[in-house]
Amino acid sequence: MGSATPAHRQSPQDSNSIRPIEQRRLRRPRLLSSPLYGIAFLLAAALAACETEQTPPADEPDVVIFTPAPTTTTAPPSPTSPPTPTSPPATATVALPTPTPLPPPTPDPPAVPTPEVDLTDYTVFRQTLLEAHADDAARLPGAPHYYIQARLLSGEVPALVGVQRIRITNQEQTSLNELIFWLYPKLPAYNGTAEVSRALVDGQIVGFEEILDGAAVRIPLANGLAAGAIVDVTLWFSATLPTQVAAGTAGAGLFGFVDGVYDLAGFYPTLAVYDHEGWNLETAAGFGDSLFADIGFYQVELTVPPGLSVVASGSTLSQLTDDNGATTWSIAAGPVRSFYAAVTGRWLAISEDVDGVLVNAYYPDGGLSSAQTAMDFTTNSLRVFNRLFGPYPYRELDVVPLPTTAFGMEYAGLLALAGGFYTEAGGAFAIAAPHEVAHQWFFNLIGNDQPDEPWLDESFANYAVYLYYEAVDWPQMQNAMLENIFRYRYNAARNLGIDRPVSGAVIEFDQSNYINIIYSKGPLFFHAVRERIGDEAFFAALRDYAGRHRYGIAYADDLFAAFRRHTDTPIDDLIAFWIFGE
């Protein structure tokens, strides 16, 4: 349950200046072009760059899809006519038995038992964090702690079945009389299904109801949950996955089973955010992002069919294979904004260390060159943003190719880039990779209401791409971002009559202007503020904002306040013009 200002804050960094990173630490990636990605990427492909040495990838096994053998159903025997009843003697008196009250029915036990786990123990998460941040988990005892056991079922309609326990602390100053959980696969943008079949609150069976057309469930709390009080909730759930990419949606192939890859985004019931509006239940449009969640801790046991591997948020702690070849992956992630997993048997990987972080770039057969390009942009961006926004605290960062129609998608500790980039034609790694790396801060570490204020992370992440090229002293790409991505698209929106304020919920936009406004006009606001207040104040404000709201949830007013703390120069007119259209 989020608040605008979290209780635990981190002081901004001491440095007040931005300098280009030492060139010997950077490999300028080779840019690969594709006719699908527009003028900016054609320009990027024409820039001079260094070639990276390639080695042929090893032969890769085909994905083994596990399909349970069908069971044989035995037909029931033919019905037999009942015997003719014998009438009692005419003089007989039939004595009626005294009715005996029946005990209330006992619900059938669930197929998966309630997990036995100590949800007050956060020591496991020290294994997922860098040594300098190993104590962060203990500093956030009020964050939701999920323990999820799930099994992936292959077949014509792939599915997940599982159970989760969640330790929930009421972090608000008011009592709660209910809890709300999102079932993200049921949103139209995800194109799947999901349901909760059974719920326990502190070990007692409780009723619940579906709300928001089944996209969420409401669990009443009979005795309420006082401020600071803790409740233990267990939910049995299931979900089905679509088997084709739904272009033009928020999912855009980011949830489902396509091309041998299981995309498991938001497959579990997710606790909704309780903020200054109460339960924040704004649903997203068919495009844009849907997730809005508090920072949390996740321990996940995910069982997958034989021959498949898991790439997920956080770190894998162990793998255990049963007699049938199915493997259970034990994974821990936290503190993170959500948990994500991709499952496949078709990827290889290359790895590199950056400031103690293990970066893994996965790729399909024939995609080694593209994986190296993605790796270069990812590792260089990580170095830059560590210095600009504060350190990335986790031990791992993964980059995976997905069959999506979008350029990419951000998840905690993981970048999902379009699988179409991993070909000889290449793709828009030059923009997609730095943008998604920036989301590790502006979405994951610093949360925001993505359905209601999408610009606060998306505009920030796109301007961060410009800052990246400035930091590595690549003026051609820096100019391409400013002129071809930001100004050109913003002017196009104005000329087409589809300009509008940057502020607003996703549902207030349409697909004709969402990209131009959120990804182009929004970054121009940051550039205008920087030109007005100067670099020293601007970058000090960014570090202040990122440190003050690390692991929390920030709103637009928090960002504006950060700028005002570091300058006396008025910026209200810039906020009014760019953000609110006044």
Buried (B, 14 or more C-beta within 10 A) or exposed (E): BBBBEBEEBBEBBEEEEBEEBEEEEBBBBBBBBBEEBBEBBBBBBEBEBEEBEEEEBEEBEEBEBBEEEEEEEEEEEEEEEEEEEEEEEEEEEEEEEEEEEEEEEEEEEEEBEBBEBEBEEBEBBBEBBBEEBBEBBEBBEBBBBBBBBBBBBBEEEBBBBBBBBBBBBBBBEEEBEBBBBBBBBBBBBBBBBBBBEBBBBEEEEBEBEBEBEEBBBBBEBEEBBEEEBBBBBBBBBBBBBBEEBBEEBBBBBBBBBBBBBBBBBBBBBBBBBBBEEEBBBBBBBBBBBBBBBBBBBBBBBBBBBBBBBBBBBBBBBEEEEEEEEBBBBBBBBBBBBBBBBBBBBBBBBBEBEBEEBBBBBBBBBEBBBBBBBBBBBBBBBBBBBBBBBBBBBBBBBBBBBBBBBBBBBBBBBBBBBBBBBBBEBBBBBBBBBBBBBBBBBBBBBBBBBBBBBBBBBBBBBBBBBBBBBBBBEBEEBBEBBBEBBBBBBBBBBEEEEBBBBBBBBBBEBEEEBBBBBBBBBBBBBBBBBBEBBBEEBBBBBBBBBBBBBBBBBBBBEBBBBBBBBBBEEEBEEBBEBBBEEE
